Amino acid sequence: MSYVQKNNPIKKVKGGGTKKVCLPAAKVRSMSASERAKVVRAKRTAARSGKYRRSGKSNVKGARRKGATLRDWFQKENWVQVGNPSKKCGEK
């Protein structure tokens, strides 16, 4: 006989993280206002609905230079918030 526990007080928490979207400053400057809004909206919608990541439809093409390593991408580029490019990635 199997025992099914009802009303389990321990629930698995899923996603919900940050609502900020960060990209290299050069890419943010080259994006149109509608492209920026699309990415920010997708991230906020995902966070609001408790998902861990935003929709793949809002993926950004061309943000990384050809031949750049992942380390170069994060350490050598100026990352800013897409919603407010005047702020650095970690700022509130």
C-alpha positions as CSV (number, residue, x, y, z in Angstrom):
1,M,0.0,0.0,0.0
2,S,1.4,3.4,-1.0
3,Y,1.1,6.4,1.2
4,V,0.4,9.7,-0.4
5,Q,1.0,12.7,1.8
6,K,-1.6,15.5,1.4
7,N,-1.1,19.1,2.4
8,N,2.7,18.9,2.4
9,P,3.9,22.0,4.2
10,I,7.3,21.9,2.3
11,K,6.7,23.2,-1.2
12,K,9.4,23.5,-3.8
13,V,10.1,27.1,-4.6
14,K,10.5,27.8,-8.3
15,G,12.3,30.7,-9.9
16,G,11.1,34.2,-9.3
17,G,14.6,35.7,-9.2
18,T,15.6,39.1,-10.4
19,K,13.6,41.3,-12.8
20,K,16.7,43.0,-14.2
21,V,18.0,42.3,-17.6
22,C,21.7,43.0,-18.3
23,L,23.6,43.1,-21.6
24,P,26.9,44.8,-22.8
25,A,26.4,48.5,-23.2
26,A,27.4,48.5,-26.9
27,K,24.6,46.0,-27.6
28,V,22.0,48.0,-25.6
29,R,22.9,51.2,-27.5
30,S,22.4,49.4,-30.9
31,M,19.0,48.0,-30.0
32,S,15.8,49.8,-30.8
33,A,13.4,50.9,-28.1
34,S,11.0,48.1,-29.0
35,E,13.7,45.4,-28.9
36,R,14.8,46.6,-25.4
37,A,11.2,46.7,-24.2
38,K,10.5,43.2,-25.5
39,V,13.5,41.7,-23.6
40,V,12.6,43.6,-20.4
41,R,8.9,42.6,-20.6
42,A,9.7,39.0,-21.1
43,K,12.0,38.9,-18.1
44,R,9.5,40.7,-15.8
45,T,6.6,38.4,-17.0
46,A,8.7,35.3,-16.2
47,A,9.7,36.6,-12.7
48,R,6.1,37.6,-11.9
49,S,4.8,34.1,-12.9
50,G,7.6,32.4,-10.8
51,K,9.6,31.0,-13.7
52,Y,13.4,30.8,-13.5
53,R,14.1,32.2,-16.9
54,R,12.5,34.3,-19.6
55,S,11.0,33.1,-22.9
56,G,13.5,32.0,-25.6
57,K,11.5,34.2,-28.0
58,S,13.2,37.2,-26.4
59,N,16.8,36.0,-27.0
60,V,19.2,38.6,-28.2
61,K,21.3,38.0,-31.3
62,G,24.7,39.5,-31.8
63,A,25.5,40.5,-28.2
64,R,28.8,38.7,-28.2
65,R,31.8,39.5,-30.4
66,K,33.1,36.7,-32.7
67,G,35.8,34.7,-31.0
68,A,35.3,36.1,-27.6
69,T,35.5,33.7,-24.7
70,L,32.9,33.7,-21.9
71,R,35.5,35.2,-19.6
72,D,36.1,38.1,-22.0
73,W,32.4,38.7,-22.4
74,F,31.8,39.1,-18.7
75,Q,35.1,40.8,-17.6
76,K,36.1,43.0,-20.5
77,E,32.7,44.5,-21.4
78,N,30.7,47.2,-19.7
79,W,27.4,45.5,-18.7
80,V,24.4,47.7,-18.1
81,Q,20.7,47.2,-17.4
82,V,18.6,47.1,-20.5
83,G,15.7,48.8,-18.8
84,N,17.9,51.7,-17.6
85,P,21.2,51.9,-19.5
86,S,22.6,54.6,-17.2
87,K,22.9,52.0,-14.4
88,K,25.5,49.2,-14.1
89,C,24.3,45.6,-14.0
90,G,24.2,45.1,-10.3
91,E,22.9,48.5,-9.2
92,K,19.5,49.1,-7.7
